[in-house]
Amino acid sequence: MKDFISFIKNYPTRDFIYLFSKISIEIYKKQLKHDEEDMNCCMNFPLKIIEFGFVQKQVMVMLSAWDIQDMAYLSVKHSNDYRNGNLSSQEVGTIVNLYRGYENEHSKSEFLKDADLSEVFKFMMGMTYEQFKYQNLAWPIQNFCRNYHILIGSPNIDREKIIDINQITDELFGLSVDELLAVEMMILWLCSQNPDPLTASEKLYHRTETSVITKETLEKVVGYYSITYEDVRNSQIGKQIFYSKPFVITKKNKESIMVSFYLLVMTFADGLYWLVRDYYRNNNLGQQFINAFGEMFEDYFEELASIYLDEKQWFKIPEQKKKSADYLVEFDDVILLFELKSGLLGIGAKQQVPDIQQIDTFYKRNILEAYEQLKNSEEEFCGEKQILKIFLLYESATNMQIIMSSIPDIFVKDKGCYIMTIEDLEMLLATYQNDREKFKKVIRALINNENTEGKSESVLKVLNEYGAIGDMHFIDERDYFANILKCFEDDFR
């Protein structure tokens, strides 16, 4: 039997991407229905095999949603649109089985052979980061609302140091932010039916003369998020380019085909943040946005504190000769020291075979170098109350327990130190406001950390164990997704 690369060379890249894009839509819709009989965000396909050399048998092989972008990338790298093979859905089982073999050969298992436990956890962190993103359908809406709130919605965040995002969207698309989001919402809907949204009849989406959703605006937005085969092949970040460019432009007919519906949803979730950040990069404006966003993250922290806490419970720690933590928050039985980090993990670290160097860089900048600041503040405020030291990340992830286990010199040795994502903080504060008994149990568990060598309990795990309030921050007037969706629906009445 041929190997995966030899097999896919026989088929047009356009047909290959289109077929598996349609499968991504099926997997996503199945996941929305919470089908508990199958694994989350996966689908099984039949494969005929011969057992013992003569017994014909049918087995099932499993395709995970996160495999699809790698398969698409390999098709772009090793095939083209001018191959003569006729690809059918009946061959999916064979293709997936061959891909499993290719994946095993390129798993970098040699790294794990000589790795210590912390290095194994580090490798697992990259794998699970990507997998957990696909398995959790709630995070895209949370991320969208938070990005919108910080960049546009909140009156409490200082945006004087950044270019107005409406100015950027007007320059790029001739649209305001909300108009752009309406167009993107339509693209999501069209792609939930067909991987090529630009082939849809304009009658489907252009309902009124005043609507901004036109063929022209769809083409502009899809074009912005599209990439040619050549640029995919030359991409320095390999298959991860599809996270920012989820459409590929085919060579033969210049179609814009969606690689995976999951990638498109993720692009919508983080699109506003990356729209601004990429604008700065593409216009050679340096680190201005990244630096300004760090200050905006602090503004957001202060806004959360003002909503959920008494003004006497928290303050920003003033700068001193010794570097210190950013904020102190005090409760009845504990003081929380927060060091805020808005830097994001490199895209190459968030995949099944992660770039360990990028993980090390993220750890160094956001955790290792900041640990001394937290310890300095711990010494300064040490008293009768227990102190917990918190690295607060803007990075959205649910695998903090694995991250903590991969840095045992801090999180295993120091039982009073935790990583918390901004979602975790929102949950903790909502629990404090709505259910003090649950909040006390969570804090007590964090103080009495029962971690053992090689294992660390994450804040999210503790929150879930004690039934903490879910992330209730982006509801009502802060539910920007619902607001955009309502405008979108009103446009079609």
C-alpha positions in Angstrom: 0.0 0.0 0.0 1.2 3.5 -0.8 2.2 5.9 2.0 0.1 9.1 2.6 2.2 11.5 0.5 2.4 9.1 -2.5 -1.4 8.6 -2.3 -2.4 12.3 -2.2 -0.1 13.1 -5.1 -2.6 11.4 -7.4 -5.5 13.8 -6.5 -6.2 17.5 -7.2 -5.4 19.7 -4.2 -8.7 21.6 -4.7 -10.8 18.4 -4.5 -8.9 17.2 -1.5 -9.3 20.4 0.5 -13.0 20.7 -0.5 -13.8 17.1 0.6 -12.3 17.4 4.0 -13.6 20.9 4.5 -17.1 19.5 4.0 -16.3 16.8 6.6 -15.2 19.5 9.0 -18.6 21.1 8.7 -20.2 17.7 9.5 -18.0 17.2 12.5 -18.8 20.6 13.8 -22.5 20.2 13.4 -22.3 16.8 15.1 -20.4 18.3 18.0 -23.1 21.0 18.4 -25.6 18.2 18.9 -23.5 16.8 21.8 -23.5 13.3 20.4 -22.0 11.4 23.4 -21.6 8.2 21.4 -18.6 9.5 19.6 -15.5 11.3 20.8 -15.7 15.1 20.8 -14.9 16.7 17.4 -14.0 13.4 15.7 -15.7 11.2 13.1 -15.2 7.6 12.2 -14.9 6.2 8.7 -15.0 2.6 7.4 -11.8 0.9 6.2 -11.6 -2.5 4.5 -8.6 -4.5 5.6 -7.3 -8.1 5.0 -6.6 -9.9 8.3 -4.2 -12.9 8.5 -3.5 -12.5 4.8 -6.9 -13.7 3.5 -9.8 -12.6 5.8 -11.6 -9.5 4.6 -12.8 -7.3 7.4 -14.2 -3.8 7.9 -12.9 -1.6 10.7 -13.3 2.0 11.6 -10.6 4.7 11.6 -11.0 8.0 13.4 -10.4 11.5 12.0 -10.0 14.3 14.5 -11.0 17.8 13.5 -7.4 19.2 14.1 -6.0 16.7 11.6 -7.7 18.4 8.7 -5.5 21.4 8.4 -2.4 19.3 8.4 -3.8 17.1 5.7 -4.8 20.1 3.6 -1.3 21.6 4.1 0.4 18.4 2.9 -1.9 18.3 -0.1 -0.8 21.9 -1.0 2.8 21.0 -0.4 2.9 17.8 -2.4 0.2 18.0 -5.0 -1.6 20.5 -7.3 -4.9 21.1 -9.0 -3.8 19.4 -12.3 -3.7 15.8 -11.0 -6.1 13.4 -12.8 -7.3 11.2 -9.9 -11.0 11.3 -9.1 -11.4 11.6 -5.3 -14.5 10.2 -3.8 -15.9 10.1 -0.3 -15.6 6.4 -0.3 -11.8 6.8 0.0 -11.8 8.8 3.2 -11.2 5.8 5.4 -8.2 4.9 3.4 -6.8 8.4 3.4 -7.3 8.8 7.1 -5.6 5.5 7.8 -2.6 6.5 5.6 -2.5 9.8 7.4 -2.3 8.1 10.8 0.8 6.3 9.6 2.3 9.5 8.4 1.5 11.3 11.6 3.1 8.5 13.7 6.3 8.8 11.6 6.5 12.5 12.2 5.5 12.6 15.8 9.0 13.5 17.1 8.7 10.5 19.5 12.5 10.6 19.7 12.3 13.8 21.7 10.2 12.0 24.3 12.5 9.0 24.6 15.2 10.9 26.5 12.9 13.6 28.0 12.3 14.0 31.8 8.8 14.3 33.2 8.7 18.1 32.9 9.7 17.9 29.2 7.0 15.3 28.6 4.4 17.7 30.1 5.8 20.5 28.0 5.3 18.5 24.8 1.8 17.5 26.0 1.0 21.2 26.6 1.4 22.0 22.9 -0.6 19.0 21.8 -3.5 19.6 24.3 -3.6 23.3 23.7 -4.6 22.7 20.1 -6.9 19.7 20.9 -8.7 21.5 23.7 -9.4 24.4 21.5 -11.3 22.2 19.1 -13.1 20.3 21.9 -14.5 23.4 23.6 -17.1 25.2 21.5 -17.7 27.9 24.1 -14.4 29.7 24.0 -14.8 31.4 20.6 -17.8 33.4 21.9 -16.0 34.3 25.1 -12.9 35.4 23.2 -14.9 37.4 20.7 -16.8 39.2 23.4 -13.6 39.9 25.5 -11.7 41.2 22.4 -14.6 43.4 21.4 -15.0 44.7 24.9 -11.4 45.7 25.3 -10.9 47.1 21.7 -14.3 48.8 21.3 -17.0 48.2 23.9 -15.8 49.3 27.3 -15.7 53.0 28.2 -13.2 52.2 31.0 -10.3 51.2 28.8 -7.8 53.7 27.5 -7.3 53.3 23.7 -5.5 56.6 23.1 -2.2 54.8 22.3 -3.6 52.6 19.5 -5.1 53.3 16.1 -8.9 53.2 16.2 -10.0 49.8 15.0 -12.8 51.4 13.0 -10.2 53.4 11.1 -8.3 50.1 10.3 -11.5 48.3 9.1 -12.5 51.3 7.0 -9.0 51.3 5.4 -9.0 47.6 4.7 -12.6 46.9 3.8 -14.5 50.2 3.6 -16.5 49.0 6.6 -17.0 49.9 10.2 -16.2 47.2 12.8 -19.8 46.3 13.3 -20.4 46.2 9.5 -17.4 43.9 9.1 -18.7 41.6 11.8 -22.1 41.4 10.0 -20.3 40.4 6.8 -18.2 37.8 8.7 -21.3 36.4 10.4 -22.8 35.9 6.9 -19.6 34.2 5.7 -19.8 31.8 8.7 -23.4 31.0 7.8 -22.6 30.4 4.1 -19.6 28.3 5.0 -21.7 26.1 7.3 -23.5 25.1 4.1 -20.6 25.1 1.6 -16.8 25.5 1.7 -16.8 28.0 -1.1 -19.0 31.0 0.1 -18.4 33.1 -2.9 -20.3 30.7 -5.1 -23.5 31.5 -3.2 -26.2 33.4 -5.0 -26.3 37.1 -3.9 -30.0 36.7 -3.4 -29.2 34.6 -0.3 -27.5 37.4 1.5 -28.2 40.8 -0.1 -31.8 41.4 1.0 -32.0 45.2 1.2 -30.5 48.1 -0.7 -29.0 49.5 2.5 -27.3 46.2 3.6 -23.6 46.2 3.7 -23.6 42.4 3.0 -22.9 42.4 -0.8 -20.9 40.3 -3.1 -18.2 43.0 -3.1 -17.9 43.1 0.7 -17.9 39.2 0.9 -15.1 39.1 -1.7 -13.1 41.7 0.2 -13.3 39.9 3.5 -12.8 36.4 2.2 -9.9 37.8 0.1 -8.3 39.2 3.3 -8.4 35.8 4.9 -7.3 33.8 1.9 -3.8 32.6 0.8 -2.4 31.1 -2.4 -0.8 27.7 -2.7 2.5 29.3 -3.3 2.3 31.4 -0.1 1.3 28.3 1.9 4.3 26.5 0.6 6.6 29.4 1.6 5.0 29.9 5.0 7.5 30.0 7.8 4.9 28.6 10.2 3.7 25.7 8.0 0.2 24.5 8.5 -0.4 27.0 11.3 -0.8 29.7 8.6 -4.4 28.4 8.2 -5.3 29.8 11.7 -5.0 33.3 10.2 -5.8 32.5 6.6 -8.5 29.8 6.7 -9.3 30.1 2.9 -7.0 28.9 0.2 -7.1 30.2 -3.4 -7.0 27.3 -5.8 -4.5 27.4 -8.6 -6.7 26.2 -11.5 -10.0 28.2 -11.0 -9.0 30.8 -8.4 -11.7 29.6 -6.0 -11.5 30.5 -2.3 -12.1 27.2 -0.5 -12.4 27.1 3.3 -9.9 24.7 4.9 -11.9 23.8 8.0 -15.0 25.3 9.6 -13.3 25.2 13.0 -10.5 27.4 11.7 -13.0 29.9 10.4 -14.8 30.0 13.8 -11.4 30.5 15.5 -10.6 33.3 13.1 -13.9 35.0 14.0 -13.2 34.6 17.7 -9.7 36.3 17.7 -10.1 38.2 14.5 -10.4 41.7 16.0 -7.3 41.4 18.1 -5.2 40.0 15.2 -6.7 42.6 12.7 -5.1 45.4 14.8 -1.9 43.5 15.6 -1.3 42.5 12.0 -2.1 46.0 10.8 0.8 47.3 13.0 3.1 44.6 11.8 2.3 45.0 8.1 2.8 48.8 8.4 6.1 48.5 10.2 4.7 50.1 13.4 6.8 48.0 15.7 5.7 46.9 19.1 3.4 49.8 19.7 0.2 47.8 19.8 1.6 45.0 21.9 2.9 47.4 24.5 -0.3 49.4 24.5 -2.4 46.2 24.8 -0.5 45.3 28.0 -1.7 48.5 29.5 -5.3 47.9 28.2 -5.2 44.5 29.9 -4.4 46.3 33.1 -7.4 48.6 32.5 -9.6 45.5 32.0 -8.3 44.0 35.3 -9.2 47.2 37.1 -12.6 47.2 35.5 -13.3 43.7 36.7 -12.1 44.5 40.2 -14.4 47.6 40.3 -17.4 45.5 39.2 -17.0 42.6 41.6 -15.0 43.9 44.6 -15.2 46.6 47.1 -12.7 49.4 46.3 -10.9 48.7 49.6 -10.2 45.2 48.6 -7.7 45.8 45.8 -5.0 48.2 44.6 -2.3 48.5 42.0 1.1 48.0 43.7 3.3 51.1 43.1 6.6 50.7 41.3 9.6 50.5 43.6 13.3 49.8 43.3 12.6 46.1 43.5 10.3 44.9 40.8 7.0 43.8 42.2 3.7 42.2 41.2 1.1 44.4 39.5 -2.0 44.1 41.8 -3.0 43.0 45.3 -6.5 41.7 46.0 -7.5 40.9 49.6 -10.3 38.6 50.8 -11.2 37.4 54.3 -8.7 34.6 54.5 -6.2 35.3 51.7 -4.3 37.8 49.7 -3.9 37.3 46.0 -0.9 38.9 44.2 -1.3 39.2 40.4 1.3 39.6 37.8 -0.4 40.3 34.5 0.9 39.0 31.2 -0.8 39.8 27.9 1.8 38.1 25.7 0.6 35.1 23.6 2.1 31.7 23.1 3.7 31.4 19.6 1.4 29.7 17.1 4.1 27.1 16.4 3.8 25.9 20.0 0.1 25.2 19.6 0.1 22.0 17.6 0.4 18.3 17.7 4.2 18.4 17.3 4.9 21.6 19.2 7.9 23.9 18.8 9.5 23.4 22.2 11.7 26.5 21.7 8.6 28.7 21.4 7.2 27.2 24.5 10.5 27.9 26.4 10.4 31.5 25.1 6.8 32.0 26.4 7.7 30.5 29.8 10.8 32.7 30.1 9.0 35.9 29.2 5.7 35.3 31.0 6.6 33.1 34.0 10.2 32.5 34.8 11.3 36.2 34.7 8.2 37.3 36.6 8.4 34.9 39.4 10.9 37.0 41.3 8.5 40.0 41.1 5.7 37.9 42.8 8.2 36.7 45.5 9.3 40.2 46.2 5.7 41.3 46.7 5.1 38.2 48.9 7.9 39.3 51.2 6.5 42.9 51.3 3.0 41.9 52.2 3.7 38.9 54.3 1.6 38.9 57.5 -1.2 37.0 59.1 -3.0 36.1 55.9 -2.0 33.4 53.5 -0.6 34.7 50.2 -1.2 33.2 46.8 0.9 34.3 43.9 -0.9 34.4 40.5 0.4 34.7 36.9 -2.6 36.1 35.1 -2.6 35.4 31.4 -4.6 36.9 28.6 -3.8 33.7 26.7 -7.0 31.6 26.4 -6.3 28.0 27.4 -7.7 25.2 29.5 -4.6 23.1 30.0 -3.0 25.2 32.8 -2.5 22.1 34.9 -0.2 20.6 32.3 1.6 23.9 31.9 2.2 24.0 35.7 3.4 20.4 35.7 5.9 21.3 33.0 7.5 23.9 35.3 8.0 22.0 38.5 10.7 24.3 39.9 8.0 26.8 40.5 4.6 25.2 40.6 5.4 21.9 42.3 7.9 23.4 44.8 5.9 26.5 45.5 2.4 25.4 46.5 1.2 29.0 46.8 1.8 29.8 43.1 -0.7 29.4 40.3 -1.3 30.3 36.7 -4.7 31.8 36.0 -6.2 32.7 32.7 -8.5 35.8 32.4 -11.5 33.4 32.0 -10.5 31.8 35.3 -10.5 35.2 37.0 -13.9 36.1 35.6 -15.3 32.8 37.0 -13.7 33.3 40.4 -15.0 36.8 40.7 -18.5 35.8 39.6 -18.4 33.1 42.2 -17.4 35.6 44.8 -20.2 37.9 43.9 -22.9 35.2 43.6 -22.0 32.3 45.9 -19.7 33.1 48.8 -19.7 29.5 50.2 -18.4 28.1 46.9 -15.9 30.8 46.7 -14.6 30.0 50.2 -14.3 26.3 49.3 -12.3 27.2 46.1 -9.9 29.5 48.1 -9.5 26.9 50.8 -8.6 24.3 48.2 -6.0 26.6 46.6 -4.5 27.4 50.0 -4.3 23.7 51.0 -2.8 22.7 47.7 -2.3 19.0 47.8 0.0 18.8 44.8 2.6 16.1 44.8 5.9 15.7 42.9 5.2 16.1 39.2 1.6 17.1 39.6 0.0 20.5 40.1 -3.7 21.5 40.5 -4.8 24.3 38.3 -7.3 27.0 39.3 -9.7 25.9 36.6 -9.7 22.3 37.9 -10.5 23.6 41.4 -13.2 25.9 40.2 -14.8 23.0 38.3 -14.5 20.6 41.3 -16.4 22.9 43.6 -19.1 23.9 41.0 -18.0 27.5 40.7 -20.1 29.9 38.7 -19.5 29.7 35.0 -18.1 32.7 33.2 -21.1 35.1 33.6 -19.2 38.3 32.7 -20.2 38.6 29.0 -24.0 38.5 29.4 -26.7 41.1 28.9 -25.2 44.4 27.6 -21.8 42.8 27.4 -23.0 39.9 25.2 -21.6 41.5 22.1 -22.0 38.3 20.1 -25.7 38.3 20.7 -25.9 42.0 19.8 -24.2 41.4 16.5 -26.3 38.3 15.8 -29.5 40.3 16.5 -28.4 43.0 14.0 -27.6 40.3 11.6 -31.0 38.7 12.0 -32.8 42.0 11.8 -31.2 42.7 8.4 -33.0 39.5 7.1 -36.5 40.3 8.2 
